[in-house]
Amino acid sequence: MALSHKAKKRWALLILIFALPAYIVAAVTIMSGFRGVFGMQPPILLELAVYVALGVVWAFPLKKVFLGVGQADPDAPED
């Protein structure tokens, strides 16, 4: 079932307000857990690679929700 344009906008807003900050907190928590594994701060390049990967990975499953949200509603009647 395809989402309407209005539903896509609502889902995108909810994702950006609630889910993305929770994802960021989870990513930082996971990275702080690496300090326990390494016994010290992980190498900066490893930390950078993990943050870049986590920063990109979240968008792939949600691409359909965000696609076309910034455009005008295609189903709206024209004035």
Backbone hydrogen bonds in HBPLUS format (Angstrom, degrees):
<---DONOR---> <-ACCEPTOR-->    atom                        ^
c    i                          cat <-CA-CA->   ^        H-A-AA   ^      H-
h    n   atom  resd res      DA  || num        DHA   H-A  angle D-A-AA Bond
n    s   type  num  typ     dist DA aas  dist angle  dist       angle   num
A0008-LYS N   A0004-SER O   2.90 MM   4  6.18 154.8  1.97 152.0 159.2     1
A0009-LYS N   A0005-HIS O   3.06 MM   4  6.32 156.7  2.11 145.9 151.4     2
A0010-ARG N   A0006-LYS O   3.07 MM   4  6.36 158.1  2.12 146.0 151.8     3
A0011-TRP N   A0007-ALA O   2.89 MM   4  6.10 167.4  1.91 153.9 157.2     4
A0012-ALA N   A0008-LYS O   2.86 MM   4  5.97 160.4  1.90 149.6 155.5     5
A0013-LEU N   A0009-LYS O   3.00 MM   4  6.15 156.5  2.05 145.3 151.4     6
A0014-LEU N   A0010-ARG O   2.97 MM   4  6.23 163.5  1.99 152.9 157.2     7
A0015-ILE N   A0011-TRP O   2.87 MM   4  6.02 158.1  1.92 150.5 156.9     8
A0016-LEU N   A0012-ALA O   2.96 MM   4  6.11 162.3  1.99 147.8 152.5     9
A0017-ILE N   A0013-LEU O   2.94 MM   4  6.06 148.6  2.04 147.9 156.3    10
A0018-PHE N   A0014-LEU O   2.91 MM   4  5.77 165.8  1.93 147.7 152.1    11
A0020-LEU N   A0015-ILE O   2.86 MM   5  6.03 158.5  1.91 177.3 170.9    12
A0022-ALA N   A0018-PHE O   3.34 MM   4  6.42 154.8  2.41 139.6 146.7    13
A0023-TYR N   A0019-ALA O   2.86 MM   4  6.08 149.0  1.96 148.5 157.8    14
A0024-ILE N   A0020-LEU O   2.92 MM   4  6.18 152.0  2.00 149.9 157.4    15
A0025-VAL N   A0021-PRO O   2.98 MM   4  6.24 160.2  2.02 148.5 153.0    16
A0026-ALA N   A0022-ALA O   2.98 MM   4  6.19 156.0  2.04 143.6 150.4    17
A0027-ALA N   A0023-TYR O   2.89 MM   4  6.13 153.1  1.96 146.0 153.4    18
A0028-VAL N   A0024-ILE O   2.97 MM   4  6.21 161.5  2.00 153.3 157.6    19
A0029-THR N   A0025-VAL O   2.92 MM   4  6.06 154.1  1.99 145.8 153.5    20
A0030-ILE N   A0026-ALA O   2.91 MM   4  6.12 156.5  1.96 147.6 153.5    21
A0031-MET N   A0027-ALA O   2.98 MM   4  6.21 158.2  2.03 145.3 151.4    22
A0032-SER N   A0028-VAL O   2.88 MM   4  6.11 148.7  1.98 144.4 153.0    23
A0033-GLY N   A0029-THR O   3.00 MM   4  6.22 133.8  2.22 137.7 150.2    24
A0033-GLY N   A0030-ILE O   3.08 MM   3  4.99 127.7  2.37  92.1 106.4    25
A0034-PHE N   A0031-MET O   3.14 MM   3  5.21 140.4  2.31  96.3 107.2    26
A0035-ARG N   A0032-SER O   3.23 MM   3  5.53 145.7  2.36 101.3 110.1    27
A0036-GLY N   A0033-GLY O   3.14 MM   3  5.49 135.5  2.35 104.4 114.7    28
A0037-VAL N   A0034-PHE O   3.07 MM   3  4.94 119.1  2.46  91.6 107.1    29
A0038-PHE N   A0034-PHE O   2.89 MM   4  6.11 169.9  1.90 161.9 162.7    30
A0039-GLY N   A0035-ARG O   2.82 MM   4  5.48 131.1  2.07 130.6 143.5    31
A0046-LEU N   A0043-PRO O   3.06 MM   3  5.39 122.3  2.40 105.6 119.7    32
A0047-GLU N   A0043-PRO O   3.01 MM   4  6.34 161.7  2.05 156.8 162.6    33
A0048-LEU N   A0044-ILE O   2.90 MM   4  6.02 159.1  1.94 145.1 151.1    34
A0049-ALA N   A0045-LEU O   2.92 MM   4  6.03 157.5  1.97 140.9 147.1    35
A0050-VAL N   A0046-LEU O   2.98 MM   4  6.21 157.9  2.03 149.8 155.3    36
A0051-TYR N   A0047-GLU O   3.00 MM   4  6.23 166.5  2.01 152.5 156.1    37
A0052-VAL N   A0048-LEU O   2.92 MM   4  6.09 160.3  1.95 152.1 157.7    38
A0053-ALA N   A0049-ALA O   2.93 MM   4  6.05 161.6  1.97 145.6 151.1    39
A0054-LEU N   A0050-VAL O   2.86 MM   4  6.04 167.5  1.88 154.8 158.3    40
A0055-GLY N   A0051-TYR O   2.88 MM   4  5.91 141.8  2.02 138.5 149.3    41
A0056-VAL N   A0052-VAL O   3.10 MM   4  6.31 131.4  2.35 141.7 152.7    42
A0056-VAL N   A0053-ALA O   3.22 MM   3  5.32 138.4  2.41  98.4 109.3    43
A0057-VAL N   A0053-ALA O   2.90 MM   4  5.95 163.9  1.92 157.0 161.9    44
A0059-ALA N   A0056-VAL O   3.24 MM   3  5.91 146.4  2.36 116.5 124.1    45
A0062-LEU N   A0059-ALA O   3.14 MM   3  5.24 129.3  2.41 100.4 114.4    46
A0063-LYS N   A0060-PHE O   3.43 MM   3  5.32 171.7  2.44 106.9 107.9    47
A0065-VAL N   A0062-LEU O   3.09 MM   3  5.39 128.1  2.37 104.3 117.4    48
A0066-PHE N   A0062-LEU O   3.27 MM   4  6.61 159.6  2.32 157.2 161.9    49
A0067-LEU N   A0063-LYS O   2.99 MM   4  5.95 131.7  2.23 147.2 159.7    50
A0069-VAL N   A0066-PHE O   3.36 MM   3  5.53 174.3  2.37 121.5 121.0    51
A0071-GLN N   A0068-GLY O   3.24 MM   3  5.30 156.9  2.29 103.2 110.1    52
A0076-ALA N   A0073-ASP O   3.36 MM   3  5.45 159.4  2.41 103.2 109.1    53
